Amino acid sequence: MSTNSVYSIRIDSRVRKMIDELDDPSWQDEVRAFIERLAREKRKAQLLERARKLHKEMEEGLPAAGIIREDRDAR
């Protein structure tokens, strides 16, 4: 069972010709690594934006210092 899938893109024929002329067998690995890194970065940015939005929507609670003081005084 394979965990890979195919994602096809179109590139300019001039770029394809340059790639073919370079005769570098690691193109697939490099492109795959770049896409993975880019997807991870974009996912992180998306999650961070969602967290910031949730943080803005949250109501302000009690100050932490007051809660800690109350807990210490109760001992």
For each residue, the residues with C-beta under 8 A, 3 or more apart:
1:
2:
3:
4:
5:
6:
7: 35
8:
9:
10:
11: 15 16
12: 15 16
13: 16 17
14: 17 18
15: 11 12 18 19
16: 11 12 13 19 20
17: 13 14 20 21
18: 14 15 21 22
19: 15 16 22 24 27
20: 16 17 23
21: 17 18
22: 18 19
23: 20
24: 19 27
25:
26: 29 30
27: 19 24 30 31
28: 31 32
29: 26 32 33
30: 26 27 33 34
31: 27 28 34 35
32: 28 29 35 36
33: 29 30 36 37
34: 30 31 37 38
35: 7 31 32 38 39
36: 32 33 39 40
37: 33 34 40 41
38: 34 35 41 42
39: 35 36 42 43
40: 36 37 43 44
41: 37 38 44 45
42: 38 39 45 46
43: 39 40 46 47
44: 40 41 47 48
45: 41 42 48 49
46: 42 43 49 50
47: 43 44 50 51
48: 44 45 51 52
49: 45 46 52 53
50: 46 47 53 54
51: 47 48 54 55
52: 48 49 55 56
53: 49 50 56 57
54: 50 51 57 58
55: 51 52 58
56: 52 53
57: 53 54
58: 54 55
59:
60:
61:
62: 66 67
63: 66 67
64: 67 68
65: 68 69
66: 62 63 69 70
67: 62 63 64 70 71
68: 64 65 71 72
69: 65 66 72 73
70: 66 67 73 74
71: 67 68 74 75
72: 68 69 75
73: 69 70
74: 70 71
75: 71 72
